[in-house]
Amino acid sequence: MISLYRPGSSPLHRMPAGAKLALGAVLAVAVSVWPHTAVTATVTLAAVFGLFALAGFGPLEWLRQVWAIRWIVAFVAVMQLVFSGPLEAYITTVRIAAVVLLAALLTITTRTSDLLEALQTVLAPLRRFGVDPWRVAFTLSLTIALVPVIADFLRRIREAQRARGVRLGFRAVVPLLVMSLRHADDVADALSARGIA
């Protein structure tokens, strides 16, 4: 499994995975439901960047993470501009970016195994309803781990397009879908061979 974890010795790296998961959830909910102005939304995003700095990640990492979510930001910004106006578009876009960046910070400061264990603990009460906490936690962590794989597929497709001098645009979805499905089959085979699936 591919991990997004970046080793470090910061306070966030040393914080238990369960505590980070709980804190991240509380902060994400607070950012989402708190009635923001342009100023408070900006301060919130700055605070998230402050957490990145606390974890030992500088401006280069901030830019890398923002670049990774550029399409989400652009889509939200355009939709809000069309339906709500510039001010609401700014506030909503910044809030969503802050929440997504919080999730990214969680994944890069927490080992996948620790996150899996914390999720199992959180989901343990669902066992009485017939839910297998390990399988749910494993599915969530696997989903997170596969995000950079899909991003790498997209990068390879773009490089192939540039090498051929063509611009496929939205038609690039077809090879991306084919590569993703093929990889999903490989992952399923690997899990079956280990008796997991």
Summary of the structure (lengths in Angstrom):
residues: 197
radius of gyration: 19.1
end to end distance: 14.8
largest distance: 57.2
contacts: 525
relative contact order: 0.12
helix: 82%
strand: 0%
